[in-house]
């Protein structure tokens, strides 16, 4: 039960943080890159970046690990595109 409560609290706090961060314009990445979005899993971030590059929405991308995933909860990954 304690694990469930802990994981629920972690997921809820990350969701609130992601919504709060998503509402601000981000330009703290590498020069020339802008933040496209925040994702909970590294493969999700890389998949969106790859798909956007293949569809010519951006020429390059990288994923920044803000909070790594663990066995209890997703992490937080920022997708930066140019």
Secondary structure, 3 states (H helix, E strand, C coil): CHHHHHHHHHHHHHHHHHHHHHCCCCCCCCCCCEEEEEECCHHHHHHHHHHHHHCCCCCCEEEEEEECCCCCCCCEEEEEEC
